[in-house]
Amino acid sequence: MQLIPQYKWRNWNDNLACTADLYRPRGLHELREAVRLAGRKGRIRPLGNSCSWSPLVPTSGSLIDLGQLRGMHETSHDGAPAIRVEAGATVRDLVQFTQSRGLTLISPTIFQDISVGGAIAVAAHGTGLRTSTMSDEVVAMTLVDARGDVHHLSAADGELFDAARCSLGALGVVHDVTMRCWPEFHLHVEDRMIAIDDVLADLPDLARTYEFFELYWFPFTDRMWCKLMRRTDAPDPGASLSQRLKFAFTYACTFASCNGVLPLLGRVAPELTPAFMQLAPMLSMTPGSAVAPASRAFHYQRAYPRCWDMSYGVPLADAEQAWRRTIGLIERLARAARFPVNMVVHARFIGPSAALLAPAYGRPICDIEVVTTRTSRDADAFYDEWTAEMLAIEGARPHWGKYLLRPRDVRARYPKMDAFLAHRAALDPRGLFLNDWLEDAVFQLHP
């Protein structure tokens, strides 16, 4: 096991940092030893690929880096295929592993560089009202508690298992999870541009018609990019030369825009944002339809620029209201010559979750995320205003891994928070797996 004293950590988006002792275990035995050693000195936070915008990781104690725990193998659960994967593997690793065996995951994250452990810790998700988060695909888990003891958790452990499936790293360190998967299937994928009012009026019909669908809105345009997906028995014809060229073109345009043009625009000339947004749909997508394996269709996005990203899950019945509040705020700010959002507003639709702290716990949601460049002027002020707009919707809950303001205002929105904290106290009575943000702002453990 490697130990790096006083390691200088920074997250992927470069908005968080801390200095802490770093342990890099290479297996379960070393992970248990790392927890015991680090726990003698103070607090511990598990570390994946550092992709969170919220301060889940920073600590003055120790970090346990799971990056060398990347093993996986095929297994089964109740007679169906499953994959046991160590927490440090990335979603990309996992998707490639399942593809190579003719299997697929349902509801994996679009962003593939996140670690599996990190995705489970915050109940991250893909999309699908007939399924839910990645956490809900977990059927078993190996957890190391504050004493270094190992717990093999499954549905037989009842509510404790549901607490561990979205733990924010506060119950212990996850060594591995076992996830359900299915034989690979194909999706018929339609990319369409539809008028905003028509989309919002037809949300219930879209939910009935398409097993998976997502919405994109480029600010200051009058239509939404709708990605509509349903299962099909049609074969995958493979990408034609023209399709491959179109993909290469849109990828190059998206990469150049998100990493060059838009950051410059946000810093130097934000007033040009509306004009550039008119071009964005043409540069980012090509209308039409195709058949593709689900594992490829779910991961259509290839460019992941560093950015600001805040996300709220609202009850499905409030999806139209949430969209109109979001669009209204962006357009209202534009009338005051403020243009803080210069990338995209994206929505996914997710079925009810059993994980106690998941934004989708107990009900289906529309998850809306607002993405803008790191150089965007007034981004903090915008996100504070947008937080107020979302919190005005009863039942709206934030995505724990995205940028998060006013954490004290959301505790009561998680109906199983007290039950979760009781399990946390039983596994970690000394609070070793907390940091100041979790203890004070999120869990509010002290009056």
VOPAGU-2260 file (C-alpha; in pm, 1 decimal, decimal comma):
REM VOPAGU-2260
SITE   aa  ch    i         X         Y         Z
SITE  MET   A    0       0,0       0,0       0,0
SITE  GLN   A    1     128,1     342,3     -92,9
SITE  LEU   A    2     108,9     632,5     152,4
SITE  ILE   A    3     169,6     989,4      36,2
SITE  PRO   A    4     187,7    1231,4     332,1
SITE  GLN   A    5      29,7    1573,4     286,4
SITE  TYR   A    6     -93,4    1507,8     -67,2
SITE  LYS   A    7    -226,9    1816,5    -246,0
SITE  TRP   A    8    -563,0    1712,2    -390,5
SITE  ARG   A    9    -773,7    1905,2    -641,5
SITE  ASN   A   10   -1096,4    1794,8    -804,7
SITE  TRP   A   11   -1160,1    1746,6   -1178,4
SITE  ASN   A   12   -1326,1    2086,2   -1217,6
SITE  ASP   A   13   -1052,3    2262,8   -1017,0
SITE  ASN   A   14   -1297,0    2431,6    -779,3
SITE  LEU   A   15   -1208,7    2227,0    -467,0
SITE  ALA   A   16    -878,0    2146,5    -295,7
SITE  CYS   A   17    -732,4    2011,8      28,5
SITE  THR   A   18    -406,2    1877,2     170,6
SITE  ALA   A   19    -430,3    1537,1     340,5
SITE  ASP   A   20    -245,7    1209,5     383,4
SITE  LEU   A   21    -330,6     983,2      89,5
SITE  TYR   A   22    -355,4     603,3     110,1
SITE  ARG   A   23    -365,4     389,4    -206,2
SITE  PRO   A   24    -472,9      33,3    -117,7
SITE  ARG   A   25    -440,1    -243,8    -377,4
SITE  GLY   A   26    -697,5    -485,9    -237,1
SITE  LEU   A   27    -950,1    -549,3      37,7
SITE  HIS   A   28    -685,1    -639,0     296,8
SITE  GLU   A   29    -492,7    -316,2     232,0
SITE  LEU   A   30    -817,5    -116,5     230,1
SITE  ARG   A   31    -901,6    -245,6     578,8
SITE  GLU   A   32    -550,1    -160,3     696,0
SITE  ALA   A   33    -572,9     188,7     541,6
SITE  VAL   A   34    -898,2     256,4     728,1
SITE  ARG   A   35    -744,7     143,0    1057,4
SITE  LEU   A   36    -426,3     345,6    1012,4
SITE  ALA   A   37    -601,6     659,4     890,7
SITE  GLY   A   38    -868,8     633,5    1158,3
SITE  ARG   A   39    -607,9     656,4    1432,9
SITE  LYS   A   40    -508,3    1000,4    1304,0
SITE  GLY   A   41    -848,7    1152,5    1233,8
SITE  ARG   A   42   -1115,3    1167,7     971,7
SITE  ILE   A   43   -1126,8     979,0     640,4
SITE  ARG   A   44   -1281,9    1049,3     304,0
SITE  PRO   A   45   -1293,9     797,4      17,3
SITE  LEU   A   46   -1164,8     924,0    -316,9
SITE  GLY   A   47   -1269,4     817,8    -666,4
SITE  ASN   A   48   -1199,9    1018,0    -982,0
SITE  SER   A   49   -1268,7    1355,0    -813,4
SITE  CYS   A   50   -1552,3    1442,6   -1050,9
SITE  SER   A   51   -1788,4    1600,6    -795,2
SITE  TRP   A   52   -1856,6    1974,5    -791,8
SITE  SER   A   53   -1981,6    1961,9    -431,3
SITE  PRO   A   54   -1735,2    1941,5    -137,0
SITE  LEU   A   55   -1782,4    1573,5     -59,8
SITE  VAL   A   56   -1407,5    1501,6     -51,1
SITE  PRO   A   57   -1212,4    1786,7     117,1
SITE  THR   A   58   -1078,7    1695,3     461,0
SITE  SER   A   59    -790,8    1783,9     690,7
SITE  GLY   A   60    -758,6    1415,1     781,5
SITE  SER   A   61    -684,5    1136,0     532,9
SITE  LEU   A   62    -797,1    1039,9     183,0
SITE  ILE   A   63    -828,6     678,6      68,2
SITE  ASP   A   64    -777,7     665,7    -308,3
SITE  LEU   A   65    -963,3     371,4    -462,3
SITE  GLY   A   66    -802,6     414,2    -804,7
SITE  GLN   A   67    -611,3      85,5    -786,7
SITE  LEU   A   68    -925,2    -114,2    -705,6
SITE  ARG   A   69   -1049,5    -167,4   -1061,9
SITE  GLY   A   70   -1110,1    -541,7   -1088,9
SITE  MET   A   71   -1433,5    -689,1   -1220,9
SITE  HIS   A   72   -1574,8   -1025,9   -1314,5
SITE  GLU   A   73   -1897,4   -1168,9   -1445,7
SITE  THR   A   74   -2128,4   -1336,7   -1195,9
SITE  SER   A   75   -2504,7   -1382,5   -1156,8
SITE  HIS   A   76   -2788,6   -1273,6    -931,8
SITE  ASP   A   77   -3112,4   -1471,0    -904,4
SITE  GLY   A   78   -3017,2   -1654,7   -1222,9
SITE  ALA   A   79   -2963,2   -1334,9   -1423,3
SITE  PRO   A   80   -2626,7   -1192,0   -1537,1
SITE  ALA   A   81   -2444,7    -951,3   -1307,7
SITE  ILE   A   82   -2102,0    -791,4   -1278,8
SITE  ARG   A   83   -1902,0    -760,9    -958,9
SITE  VAL   A   84   -1689,5    -447,7    -995,5
SITE  GLU   A   85   -1445,1    -280,2    -759,0
SITE  ALA   A   86   -1523,7      77,7    -663,7
SITE  GLY   A   87   -1225,4     241,9    -834,7
SITE  ALA   A   88   -1315,1     120,2   -1184,6
SITE  THR   A   89   -1463,7     385,7   -1411,1
SITE  VAL   A   90   -1803,1     367,3   -1575,5
SITE  ARG   A   91   -1611,2     346,7   -1904,8
SITE  ASP   A   92   -1425,5      36,5   -1776,4
SITE  LEU   A   93   -1753,7    -120,8   -1672,8
SITE  VAL   A   94   -1933,0     -45,0   -2000,3
SITE  GLN   A   95   -1646,2    -188,5   -2206,6
SITE  PHE   A   96   -1640,3    -500,6   -1989,0
SITE  THR   A   97   -2013,0    -563,2   -2031,8
SITE  GLN   A   98   -1998,3    -493,1   -2407,3
SITE  SER   A   99   -1723,4    -750,3   -2451,7
SITE  ARG   A  100   -1954,1   -1012,2   -2300,1
SITE  GLY   A  101   -2268,2    -923,1   -2493,4
SITE  LEU   A  102   -2424,8    -754,3   -2190,3
SITE  THR   A  103   -2546,4    -405,9   -2113,6
SITE  LEU   A  104   -2618,7    -188,4   -1812,3
SITE  ILE   A  105   -2935,7      13,4   -1777,0
SITE  SER   A  106   -2912,4     369,1   -1646,0
SITE  PRO   A  107   -2534,5     419,9   -1654,6
SITE  THR   A  108   -2407,7     776,7   -1632,5
SITE  ILE   A  109   -2346,4     962,0   -1960,5
SITE  PHE   A  110   -2017,8    1091,8   -1818,3
SITE  GLN   A  111   -1802,3     777,9   -1830,4
SITE  ASP   A  112   -1492,9     899,9   -1644,1
SITE  ILE   A  113   -1662,9     895,5   -1305,5
SITE  SER   A  114   -1568,4     601,8   -1080,2
SITE  VAL   A  115   -1829,5     335,5   -1014,1
SITE  GLY   A  116   -1796,5     395,0    -638,9
SITE  GLY   A  117   -1850,4     767,6    -687,8
SITE  ALA   A  118   -2155,7     714,4    -907,7
SITE  ILE   A  119   -2311,6     483,8    -648,0
SITE  ALA   A  120   -2226,0     717,5    -359,3
SITE  VAL   A  121   -2439,9     999,5    -504,3
SITE  ALA   A  122   -2707,3     785,4    -679,7
SITE  ALA   A  123   -2597,0     908,9   -1021,3
SITE  HIS   A  124   -2802,6     805,0   -1316,7
SITE  GLY   A  125   -2865,5     777,5   -1683,4
SITE  THR   A  126   -3229,3     797,1   -1786,0
SITE  GLY   A  127   -3541,0     581,8   -1791,5
SITE  LEU   A  128   -3872,2     599,0   -1607,9
SITE  ARG   A  129   -3896,7     218,9   -1606,3
SITE  THR   A  130   -3567,2     193,6   -1420,6
SITE  SER   A  131   -3388,9     429,0   -1180,6
SITE  THR   A  132   -3035,8     520,7   -1073,4
SITE  MET   A  133   -2712,7     319,9   -1095,5
SITE  SER   A  134   -2748,9     268,4    -720,3
SITE  ASP   A  135   -3074,0      80,8    -778,6
SITE  GLU   A  136   -2894,4    -162,5   -1008,2
SITE  VAL   A  137   -2666,7    -262,6    -717,5
SITE  VAL   A  138   -2773,9    -598,0    -570,5
SITE  ALA   A  139   -2480,4    -652,9    -332,2
SITE  MET   A  140   -2196,5    -451,2    -184,3
SITE  THR   A  141   -1879,4    -495,6      20,6
SITE  LEU   A  142   -1832,0    -213,0     273,3
SITE  VAL   A  143   -1546,7    -149,8     517,0
SITE  ASP   A  144   -1664,9      27,7     831,8
SITE  ALA   A  145   -1481,4     260,6    1071,6
SITE  ARG   A  146   -1328,2     -31,4    1262,5
SITE  GLY   A  147   -1192,8    -187,9     945,0
SITE  ASP   A  148   -1456,5    -462,2     960,3
SITE  VAL   A  149   -1609,7    -593,4     637,8
SITE  HIS   A  150   -1984,7    -595,6     571,0
SITE  HIS   A  151   -2132,2    -790,7     278,2
SITE  LEU   A  152   -2461,7    -612,4     221,1
SITE  SER   A  153   -2761,9    -710,4      10,2
SITE  ALA   A  154   -3140,4    -677,6      10,0
SITE  ALA   A  155   -3145,8    -915,4     307,4
SITE  ASP   A  156   -3003,9    -626,4     513,3
SITE  GLY   A  157   -3315,7    -421,4     449,4
SITE  GLU   A  158   -3296,7     -47,3     506,9
SITE  LEU   A  159   -2922,2     -55,2     580,7
SITE  PHE   A  160   -2861,2    -173,6     224,1
SITE  ASP   A  161   -3075,4     109,9      87,7
SITE  ALA   A  162   -2878,1     356,2     299,6
SITE  ALA   A  163   -2549,3     220,1     164,0
SITE  ARG   A  164   -2665,9     248,0    -197,8
SITE  CYS   A  165   -2636,6     627,6    -174,9
SITE  SER   A  166   -2414,9     697,1     124,5
SITE  LEU   A  167   -2215,4    1009,0      21,9
SITE  GLY   A  168   -1915,8     814,0     155,7
SITE  ALA   A  169   -2045,0     862,7     510,8
SITE  LEU   A  170   -2103,8     497,7     611,3
SITE  GLY   A  171   -1759,8     360,6     527,1
SITE  VAL   A  172   -1552,4     277,1     220,1
SITE  VAL   A  173   -1709,3      65,4     -53,9
SITE  HIS   A  174   -1469,5    -196,7    -189,1
SITE  ASP   A  175   -1696,6    -344,3    -459,2
SITE  VAL   A  176   -2054,4    -363,0    -579,8
SITE  THR   A  177   -2244,5    -627,8    -775,0
SITE  MET   A  178   -2463,7    -478,3   -1047,5
SITE  ARG   A  179   -2744,0    -627,3   -1252,1
SITE  CYS   A  180   -2704,3    -631,5   -1626,9
SITE  TRP   A  181   -2896,3    -769,0   -1924,1
SITE  PRO   A  182   -2822,4    -930,3   -2257,7
SITE  GLU   A  183   -2734,9    -653,3   -2503,0
SITE  PHE   A  184   -3039,6    -504,5   -2676,2
SITE  HIS   A  185   -3087,5    -246,8   -2948,5
SITE  LEU   A  186   -3252,0      94,5   -2933,4
SITE  HIS   A  187   -3422,5     290,8   -3205,6
SITE  VAL   A  188   -3295,7     644,1   -3145,7
SITE  GLU   A  189   -3466,5     954,0   -3282,0
SITE  ASP   A  190   -3306,2    1298,8   -3263,7
SITE  ARG   A  191   -3569,4    1566,3   -3323,9
SITE  MET   A  192   -3599,6    1941,4   -3278,6
SITE  ILE   A  193   -3946,6    2024,5   -3142,7
SITE  ALA   A  194   -4103,8    2353,7   -3032,0
SITE  ILE   A  195   -4068,6    2411,8   -2657,1
SITE  ASP   A  196   -4441,4    2446,7   -2586,9
SITE  ASP   A  197   -4517,8    2127,3   -2780,0
SITE  VAL   A  198   -4256,4    1930,4   -2585,4
SITE  LEU   A  199   -4367,8    2052,5   -2245,3
SITE  ALA   A  200   -4734,6    1989,7   -2325,3
SITE  ASP   A  201   -4654,8    1635,6   -2444,8
SITE  LEU   A  202   -4431,9    1521,3   -2156,2
SITE  PRO   A  203   -4684,6    1262,1   -2027,7
SITE  ASP   A  204   -4721,8    1118,2   -2378,7
SITE  LEU   A  205   -4344,8    1106,9   -2429,5
SITE  ALA   A  206   -4312,2     920,1   -2100,0
SITE  ARG   A  207   -4564,4     659,2   -2214,9
SITE  THR   A  208   -4416,4     621,2   -2563,5
SITE  TYR   A  209   -4041,4     611,6   -2500,5
SITE  GLU   A  210   -3864,1     397,5   -2243,2
SITE  PHE   A  211   -3569,5     640,3   -2246,0
SITE  PHE   A  212   -3579,4    1006,2   -2344,1
SITE  GLU   A  213   -3378,9    1319,9   -2279,8
SITE  LEU   A  214   -3428,2    1687,8   -2354,5
SITE  TYR   A  215   -3176,7    1959,9   -2436,3
SITE  TRP   A  216   -3245,8    2330,5   -2461,2
SITE  PHE   A  217   -2990,7    2578,5   -2586,2
SITE  PRO   A  218   -3082,3    2913,5   -2425,8
SITE  PHE   A  219   -3249,2    3173,7   -2646,4
SITE  THR   A  220   -3374,1    2918,6   -2899,1
SITE  ASP   A  221   -3740,3    2826,2   -2946,7
SITE  ARG   A  222   -3702,9    2449,7   -2985,5
SITE  MET   A  223   -3572,3    2156,5   -2781,4
SITE  TRP   A  224   -3346,4    1877,6   -2896,3
SITE  CYS   A  225   -3534,9    1560,8   -2804,6
SITE  LYS   A  226   -3344,8    1232,5   -2786,6
SITE  LEU   A  227   -3612,7     963,9   -2797,6
SITE  MET   A  228   -3517,3     596,9   -2749,6
SITE  ARG   A  229   -3714,2     272,4   -2744,9
SITE  ARG   A  230   -3621,2     -92,3   -2774,3
SITE  THR   A  231   -3630,7    -258,8   -3111,5
SITE  ASP   A  232   -3562,1    -600,6   -3261,1
SITE  ALA   A  233   -3413,3    -436,6   -3569,1
SITE  PRO   A  234   -3046,6    -522,9   -3632,0
SITE  ASP   A  235   -2766,8    -271,9   -3592,3
SITE  PRO   A  236   -2670,6    -174,6   -3948,4
SITE  GLY   A  237   -2348,8     -11,7   -3828,2
SITE  ALA   A  238   -2259,6     349,2   -3897,7
SITE  SER   A  239   -2237,9     452,7   -4261,5
SITE  LEU   A  240   -1952,6     668,4   -4386,8
SITE  SER   A  241   -2177,1     975,6   -4392,0
SITE  GLN   A  242   -2291,1     907,8   -4033,5
SITE  ARG   A  243   -1932,2     868,1   -3916,8
SITE  LEU   A  244   -1837,4    1193,9   -4087,1
SITE  LYS   A  245   -2134,1    1373,2   -3928,2
SITE  PHE   A  246   -2038,8    1236,4   -3587,9
SITE  ALA   A  247   -1678,0    1347,4   -3631,6
SITE  PHE   A  248   -1796,6    1693,6   -3737,7
SITE  THR   A  249   -2037,3    1741,0   -3445,9
SITE  TYR   A  250   -1778,2    1607,3   -3200,6
SITE  ALA   A  251   -1514,4    1849,7   -3330,2
SITE  CYS   A  252   -1760,2    2140,1   -3316,3
SITE  THR   A  253   -1876,3    2052,1   -2965,1
SITE  PHE   A  254   -1519,7    2010,8   -2839,9
SITE  ALA   A  255   -1403,1    2339,3   -2995,2
SITE  SER   A  256   -1709,6    2529,3   -2874,4
SITE  CYS   A  257   -1707,3    2401,1   -2517,2
SITE  ASN   A  258   -1332,5    2421,7   -2464,8
SITE  GLY   A  259   -1253,5    2735,3   -2663,5
SITE  VAL   A  260   -1528,9    2954,0   -2805,5
SITE  LEU   A  261   -1779,7    2946,7   -2518,7
SITE  PRO   A  262   -1528,2    3005,6   -2236,0
SITE  LEU   A  263   -1391,3    3302,0   -2431,1
SITE  LEU   A  264   -1742,3    3429,8   -2497,4
SITE  GLY   A  265   -1839,3    3400,6   -2131,4
SITE  ARG   A  266   -1532,7    3592,2   -2021,8
SITE  VAL   A  267   -1503,8    3860,9   -2291,0
SITE  ALA   A  268   -1837,3    3909,6   -2468,8
SITE  PRO   A  269   -2130,4    3741,8   -2290,7
SITE  GLU   A  270   -2374,3    3964,6   -2479,3
SITE  LEU   A  271   -2301,5    3753,0   -2789,9
SITE  THR   A  272   -2433,6    3440,0   -2616,3
SITE  PRO   A  273   -2786,3    3453,3   -2769,3
SITE  ALA   A  274   -2643,9    3474,5   -3121,1
SITE  PHE   A  275   -2408,5    3183,1   -3066,5
SITE  MET   A  276   -2683,6    2971,7   -2909,9
SITE  GLN   A  277   -2876,7    2994,8   -3237,2
SITE  LEU   A  278   -2591,2    2800,6   -3398,6
SITE  ALA   A  279   -2551,7    2546,8   -3118,3
SITE  PRO   A  280   -2817,7    2295,2   -3233,2
SITE  MET   A  281   -2665,2    2279,0   -3580,5
SITE  LEU   A  282   -2317,7    2218,7   -3433,8
SITE  SER   A  283   -2423,6    1967,8   -3167,7
SITE  MET   A  284   -2676,7    1732,4   -3324,9
SITE  THR   A  285   -2803,8    1595,7   -3654,4
SITE  PRO   A  286   -3180,2    1527,6   -3677,1
SITE  GLY   A  287   -3273,0    1177,3   -3785,0
SITE  SER   A  288   -3304,1     822,9   -3653,2
SITE  ALA   A  289   -3084,9     516,0   -3624,7
SITE  VAL   A  290   -3061,9     175,5   -3458,0
SITE  ALA   A  291   -2773,4     113,5   -3219,3
SITE  PRO   A  292   -2678,4    -120,8   -2933,0
SITE  ALA   A  293   -2800,4      24,5   -2603,5
SITE  SER   A  294   -2449,4      48,1   -2460,1
SITE  ARG   A  295   -2351,0     274,0   -2749,6
SITE  ALA   A  296   -2675,4     469,9   -2761,1
SITE  PHE   A  297   -2656,6     556,0   -2389,7
SITE  HIS   A  298   -2306,9     703,0   -2435,7
SITE  TYR   A  299   -2362,8     926,4   -2735,3
SITE  GLN   A  300   -2181,8    1220,0   -2575,4
SITE  ARG   A  301   -1804,1    1217,9   -2613,7
SITE  ALA   A  302   -1688,0    1570,8   -2519,4
SITE  TYR   A  303   -1685,7    1652,2   -2147,1
SITE  PRO   A  304   -1553,7    2003,5   -2090,7
SITE  ARG   A  305   -1487,1    2138,4   -1744,4
SITE  CYS   A  306   -1783,1    2353,9   -1651,5
SITE  TRP   A  307   -2031,7    2449,4   -1382,1
SITE  ASP   A  308   -2319,0    2202,5   -1350,8
SITE  MET   A  309   -2609,0    2214,4   -1105,4
SITE  SER   A  310   -2887,9    1958,0   -1108,4
SITE  TYR   A  311   -3227,1    1923,0    -935,9
SITE  GLY   A  312   -3469,4    1633,4    -944,9
SITE  VAL   A  313   -3832,3    1747,6    -935,3
SITE  PRO   A  314   -4142,8    1528,0    -906,9
SITE  LEU   A  315   -4253,4    1420,9   -1253,1
SITE  ALA   A  316   -4581,1    1611,1   -1218,4
SITE  ASP   A  317   -4380,6    1932,8   -1171,8
SITE  ALA   A  318   -4151,9    1885,5   -1474,2
SITE  GLU   A  319   -4325,0    2144,3   -1691,7
SITE  GLN   A  320   -4327,1    2398,9   -1407,9
SITE  ALA   A  321   -3956,4    2341,6   -1342,9
SITE  TRP   A  322   -3872,8    2387,5   -1710,4
SITE  ARG   A  323   -4075,6    2707,8   -1735,0
SITE  ARG   A  324   -3914,4    2847,2   -1419,6
SITE  THR   A  325   -3571,4    2771,0   -1564,0
SITE  ILE   A  326   -3638,0    2918,5   -1906,8
SITE  GLY   A  327   -3812,7    3218,8   -1751,8
SITE  LEU   A  328   -3517,5    3295,9   -1523,0
SITE  ILE   A  329   -3262,1    3276,7   -1805,5
SITE  GLU   A  330   -3471,2    3499,5   -2030,4
SITE  ARG   A  331   -3547,1    3745,1   -1748,9
SITE  LEU   A  332   -3176,1    3784,3   -1677,8
SITE  ALA   A  333   -3108,4    3838,4   -2046,7
SITE  ARG   A  334   -3346,1    4136,2   -2045,9
SITE  ALA   A  335   -3119,7    4281,2   -1774,8
SITE  ALA   A  336   -2816,9    4219,5   -2001,5
SITE  ARG   A  337   -2696,8    3920,9   -1795,9
SITE  PHE   A  338   -2605,2    3599,0   -1977,0
SITE  PRO   A  339   -2470,8    3351,4   -1717,5
SITE  VAL   A  340   -2583,2    3032,6   -1900,2
SITE  ASN   A  341   -2398,4    2975,2   -2225,7
SITE  MET   A  342   -2398,5    2596,5   -2268,2
SITE  VAL   A  343   -2716,7    2393,2   -2222,3
SITE  VAL   A  344   -3009,5    2290,9   -2003,5
SITE  HIS   A  345   -3052,6    1913,3   -2003,0
SITE  ALA   A  346   -3326,1    1690,0   -1859,7
SITE  ARG   A  347   -3345,4    1319,0   -1790,9
SITE  PHE   A  348   -3641,3    1121,6   -1659,3
SITE  ILE   A  349   -3579,4     867,3   -1382,8
SITE  GLY   A  350   -3799,6     612,0   -1210,5
SITE  PRO   A  351   -3846,1     582,8    -831,2
SITE  SER   A  352   -3535,1     490,8    -631,0
SITE  ALA   A  353   -3504,6     277,5    -318,2
SITE  ALA   A  354   -3178,1     444,4    -209,1
SITE  LEU   A  355   -3263,6     655,4      97,6
SITE  LEU   A  356   -3076,2     970,7      -5,1
SITE  ALA   A  357   -3135,8     950,9    -380,6
SITE  PRO   A  358   -3307,9    1256,4    -530,5
SITE  ALA   A  359   -3549,8    1007,9    -691,3
SITE  TYR   A  360   -3625,7     829,0    -363,6
SITE  GLY   A  361   -3986,5     712,8    -358,5
SITE  ARG   A  362   -4108,6     885,0    -676,0
SITE  PRO   A  363   -4025,7     936,1   -1044,9
SITE  ILE   A  364   -3846,8    1258,7   -1128,3
SITE  CYS   A  365   -3741,1    1488,5   -1404,7
SITE  ASP   A  366   -3377,5    1571,4   -1337,9
SITE  ILE   A  367   -3289,8    1914,2   -1481,2
SITE  GLU   A  368   -2929,3    2028,5   -1499,7
SITE  VAL   A  369   -2803,2    2370,2   -1603,2
SITE  VAL   A  370   -2452,6    2373,9   -1749,1
SITE  THR   A  371   -2235,1    2677,3   -1820,0
SITE  THR   A  372   -1867,1    2752,2   -1869,6
SITE  ARG   A  373   -1633,5    2810,1   -1576,6
SITE  THR   A  374   -1560,8    3161,5   -1710,5
SITE  SER   A  375   -1925,3    3263,6   -1725,0
SITE  ARG   A  376   -1993,3    3595,0   -1553,7
SITE  ASP   A  377   -2255,2    3592,6   -1277,2
SITE  ALA   A  378   -2260,5    3210,9   -1261,9
SITE  ASP   A  379   -2275,2    3201,0    -880,8
SITE  ALA   A  380   -2550,3    3461,6    -866,7
SITE  PHE   A  381   -2746,6    3273,0   -1132,8
SITE  TYR   A  382   -2715,8    2939,3    -954,5
SITE  ASP   A  383   -2829,1    3098,5    -629,6
SITE  GLU   A  384   -3137,8    3236,6    -805,3
SITE  TRP   A  385   -3201,8    2907,1    -983,3
SITE  THR   A  386   -3170,5    2719,7    -653,0
SITE  ALA   A  387   -3447,2    2942,1    -515,3
SITE  GLU   A  388   -3662,7    2867,6    -822,0
SITE  MET   A  389   -3619,5    2491,8    -776,6
SITE  LEU   A  390   -3670,6    2497,2    -399,8
SITE  ALA   A  391   -3999,7    2678,4    -460,4
SITE  ILE   A  392   -4117,6    2343,0    -602,2
SITE  GLU   A  393   -4222,1    2116,8    -318,0
SITE  GLY   A  394   -4024,5    1794,9    -333,8
SITE  ALA   A  395   -3735,0    1923,2    -548,0
SITE  ARG   A  396   -3405,9    1765,8    -435,8
SITE  PRO   A  397   -3048,9    1836,3    -552,1
SITE  HIS   A  398   -2803,4    1596,5    -713,1
SITE  TRP   A  399   -2538,1    1546,9    -442,4
SITE  GLY   A  400   -2247,7    1530,0    -684,9
SITE  LYS   A  401   -2322,9    1849,6    -876,8
SITE  TYR   A  402   -2266,1    2210,1    -772,2
SITE  LEU   A  403   -2481,6    2263,0    -465,2
SITE  LEU   A  404   -2576,9    2582,6    -284,1
SITE  ARG   A  405   -2791,2    2619,6      29,8
SITE  PRO   A  406   -2739,1    2260,2     152,0
SITE  ARG   A  407   -2904,2    2351,3     481,8
SITE  ASP   A  408   -3229,9    2412,4     296,2
SITE  VAL   A  409   -3254,7    2061,9     149,9
SITE  ARG   A  410   -3215,5    1829,4     449,7
SITE  ALA   A  411   -3589,2    1815,0     519,3
SITE  ARG   A  412   -3659,6    1720,9     157,1
SITE  TYR   A  413   -3514,1    1373,8     209,6
SITE  PRO   A  414   -3782,9    1188,6     408,6
SITE  LYS   A  415   -3543,9     909,9     510,0
SITE  MET   A  416   -3262,6    1138,0     628,9
SITE  ASP   A  417   -3307,3    1050,5     998,2
SITE  ALA   A  418   -3314,7     678,3     919,3
SITE  PHE   A  419   -2996,4     717,9     714,9
SITE  LEU   A  420   -2824,2     902,5     998,7
SITE  ALA   A  421   -2918,5     629,5    1244,9
SITE  HIS   A  422   -2743,9     372,5    1024,8
SITE  ARG   A  423   -2448,7     607,7     988,2
SITE  ALA   A  424   -2412,6     644,4    1364,0
SITE  ALA   A  425   -2426,0     265,6    1412,6
SITE  LEU   A  426   -2149,7     199,2    1157,0
SITE  ASP   A  427   -1937,3     502,1    1241,1
SITE  PRO   A  428   -2012,0     626,8    1594,5
SITE  ARG   A  429   -1698,6     847,7    1601,1
SITE  GLY   A  430   -1787,7    1025,1    1276,5
SITE  LEU   A  431   -1463,7     925,6    1103,2
SITE  PHE   A  432   -1623,2     928,5     757,6
SITE  LEU   A  433   -1761,9    1280,7     784,1
SITE  ASN   A  434   -1609,7    1609,1     676,7
SITE  ASP   A  435   -1711,1    1955,0     794,1
SITE  TRP   A  436   -1948,5    2011,4     500,7
SITE  LEU   A  437   -2138,7    1687,1     555,2
SITE  GLU   A  438   -2146,8    1721,4     932,6
SITE  ASP   A  439   -2251,8    2085,9     955,0
SITE  ALA   A  440   -2427,9    2182,5     630,6
SITE  VAL   A  441   -2583,4    1860,4     499,6
SITE  PHE   A  442   -2656,8    1640,0     801,7
SITE  GLN   A  443   -2668,9    1928,0    1053,7
SITE  LEU   A  444   -2557,0    1704,2    1338,4
SITE  HIS   A  445   -2497,8    1991,2    1578,7
SITE  PRO   A  446   -2768,1    2243,0    1679,1
